[in-house]
Amino acid sequence: MIEVALERPWLVARLPGPMRVLSWAPHRPGLVIADRVVWREVRDAELAPGFDAERWLAAEMAGRDLGAAVGMLTSRTLDRHHLAEASAEGLRAACLATVGLGNAEAVGRRLVPERALGTINLLVAVEAELSEAAQLEALSIAVEARTASVLEAGLVLPTGRATGTGTDCVALACHPGAGATRASTRRQERRSALPSAQRWVWGAGSGCRSAARKPAGRAETSCEGRGTMG
């Protein structure tokens, strides 16, 4: 469902065709139609205080003829990306992700000291035709699966157990569905969107266990496993 092309500092995820993508990505956030979702790798030194990251990313993507794609930023090494697929009730879902925990946080308790940047970026694509309400719900389940994985990794911060990072981004792509409005239908659709996201994110969590035993500032270097999960 997702074709991946890595050419650092770019990671390009090509969808099966134009799909409706819901995200809070820094480039083309909200509900948009796109056939690609793009990661741009950056170094911490490039993101100085006052730096207009959104404008810079838009210019970088336009220069690569990627202006119509959804764009995300990460300081995670892009060759540590993971792609997984799963199926449920006859429908497929795929999840592409990069995971960094150098910027890990416990929700509701802000860490003030400067630390290395790091983020968790996920793209989930589902075959199901979803209404906007169902797509919102599917996105919330992908976020829930990510949080469950980080909790399972057991990374303990001075403020409590890590639940994510301060800069996570999740995008969910599907084909629009006009008739999926009944609660029972939405429940069936959201279940089809969950397995791939949950499977990958829980796998990422197992790769983060070693990072949980290290100081938070060093977690970025070891929080993600290698290769592609099937």
C-alpha positions in Angstrom: 0.0 0.0 0.0 2.9 2.4 0.7 5.9 2.5 -1.6 9.0 4.0 0.2 11.9 5.8 -1.5 14.8 6.9 0.7 17.3 9.5 -0.5 18.6 11.3 2.6 17.6 13.8 3.8 14.3 12.8 2.2 12.0 9.8 2.8 9.1 9.7 0.4 6.1 7.6 1.0 4.0 7.1 -2.1 0.3 6.2 -1.6 -1.6 4.0 -4.1 -3.1 7.2 -5.5 -4.6 10.4 -4.3 -6.0 9.9 -0.9 -7.5 12.1 1.8 -4.8 12.7 4.4 -5.6 13.9 7.9 -2.7 15.2 10.0 -1.2 18.1 12.0 2.0 18.0 9.8 4.0 21.2 9.4 3.4 21.2 5.6 -0.2 20.8 4.4 -1.9 20.0 7.7 -5.6 19.2 8.2 -7.7 17.3 5.7 -6.0 17.4 2.3 -5.8 15.3 -0.9 -2.3 14.0 -1.5 -0.5 11.0 -3.1 2.7 11.3 -1.1 3.8 12.0 2.5 7.4 13.1 2.9 9.9 13.1 5.8 12.7 15.7 5.8 15.6 14.8 8.0 17.1 17.8 9.9 19.9 18.2 12.5 19.3 19.8 15.9 21.6 22.7 15.0 19.3 23.7 12.0 16.3 24.2 14.3 17.6 27.2 16.3 15.1 29.4 18.3 13.1 31.7 16.1 13.7 29.5 13.0 10.6 29.4 10.8 10.6 25.7 10.2 7.3 25.7 8.3 8.4 28.3 5.8 11.7 26.6 5.3 10.1 23.2 4.8 7.7 24.6 2.3 10.6 26.0 0.3 12.6 22.8 0.5 9.7 20.7 -0.7 8.9 23.1 -3.5 12.5 22.9 -4.7 12.1 19.1 -4.9 8.7 19.3 -6.7 7.1 17.9 -3.5 4.9 21.0 -2.7 1.7 19.0 -3.1 2.8 16.3 -0.6 2.2 16.3 3.1 5.5 17.1 4.9 7.0 16.2 8.2 10.3 17.0 10.0 12.5 14.6 12.0 16.0 14.5 13.4 15.8 10.8 13.4 18.1 9.0 11.0 15.8 8.2 8.1 17.5 4.8 7.3 15.9 3.6 10.6 12.4 3.8 9.2 10.0 0.9 9.5 7.2 -0.3 7.3 4.5 -2.8 8.3 1.3 -4.1 6.8 -1.6 -6.0 8.4 -5.2 -7.0 7.5 -8.4 -7.3 9.4 -11.9 -8.3 8.2 -10.7 -8.3 4.6 -9.2 -4.8 4.6 -5.5 -3.9 4.6 -3.6 -1.2 6.5 0.0 -0.1 6.4 2.1 2.0 8.7 5.4 3.8 8.0 7.2 5.2 11.0 10.4 6.8 12.4 10.9 6.9 16.1 13.1 9.2 18.2 12.8 9.7 21.9 15.4 12.4 22.6 12.5 14.8 23.2 10.4 12.4 25.2 7.8 13.9 27.6 5.3 12.7 30.2 2.0 14.2 29.1 0.9 17.1 31.3 4.4 17.6 32.9 6.8 19.7 30.9 10.5 19.1 30.9 12.3 22.5 30.9 16.0 21.6 30.4 17.3 21.6 26.8 17.7 18.1 25.4 18.4 16.6 22.0 15.4 16.8 19.6 13.6 13.7 18.6 10.1 12.8 17.4 7.8 10.0 16.5 6.3 10.3 13.0 3.7 7.9 11.7 1.9 7.5 8.4 -1.0 5.1 8.5 -2.8 4.2 5.2 -6.0 2.1 5.2 -8.0 0.6 2.3 -11.4 1.4 3.9 -13.5 4.3 2.6 -14.0 6.4 5.7 -16.2 9.4 6.5 -14.5 12.4 8.1 -15.7 11.3 11.5 -14.5 7.8 11.0 -11.1 9.0 9.8 -10.8 11.2 12.9 -11.5 8.2 15.1 -9.0 6.0 13.2 -6.4 8.7 13.7 -7.1 8.8 17.4 -6.6 5.0 17.6 -3.2 5.2 15.8 -2.2 7.9 18.4 -3.5 5.6 21.2 -1.4 2.7 19.9 1.7 4.9 19.7 1.2 6.0 23.3 0.6 2.5 24.5 3.9 1.4 22.9 5.9 4.3 24.5 4.4 3.4 27.9 5.3 -0.2 27.4 8.9 0.8 26.6 9.1 2.1 30.2 11.2 5.2 29.6 11.2 7.0 33.0 11.8 10.7 33.0 12.1 13.1 36.0 8.5 14.1 35.4 7.2 10.5 35.1 6.8 7.8 32.5 7.2 8.9 28.9 4.0 9.0 26.8 5.4 10.4 23.6 7.5 13.4 22.5 6.7 17.1 22.3 6.8 17.1 18.5 5.1 13.8 17.5 3.1 13.8 14.2 0.7 11.3 12.9 -1.0 11.2 9.4 -3.8 8.9 8.4 -4.6 8.4 4.7 -7.8 6.8 3.3 -10.3 7.1 0.5 -13.3 9.3 1.3 -16.5 7.5 2.1 -19.8 9.4 2.1 -22.0 6.8 3.7 -19.9 5.7 6.7 -21.9 7.7 9.3 -23.6 5.1 11.6 -21.7 4.4 14.9 -21.6 0.7 14.2 -20.1 1.3 10.7 -17.5 3.6 12.2 -16.5 1.0 14.8 -15.9 -1.6 12.0 -13.9 0.9 10.0 -11.7 2.0 12.9 -10.9 -1.6 13.8 -9.6 -2.1 10.3 -7.3 0.9 10.6 -5.9 -0.1 14.0 -3.9 -3.4 13.4 -1.1 -2.1 11.3 -0.6 1.0 13.5 -0.8 -1.0 16.7 1.5 -3.8 15.4 4.2 -1.4 14.3 4.0 0.9 17.3 4.2 -1.9 19.7 7.1 -3.3 17.8 8.8 0.1 18.1 8.2 0.0 21.8 10.1 -3.3 22.2 13.0 -1.6 20.4 12.9 1.2 22.8 13.4 -0.8 26.0 17.2 -0.3 25.9 16.7 3.4 25.6 14.5 3.5 28.6 17.5 2.5 30.7 19.6 5.5 29.5 19.4 9.2 30.3 16.6 10.9 28.3 19.1 13.0 26.3 20.7 9.8 24.8 17.6 8.0 23.9 17.6 9.3 20.4 20.5 7.1 19.4 19.0 3.7 20.4 15.2 4.0 20.6 14.4 2.3 17.3 15.0 -1.2 16.0 16.6 -1.9 12.6 15.1 -3.0 9.3 11.5 -3.4 8.3 8.9 -5.2 10.4 6.6 -7.6 8.5 
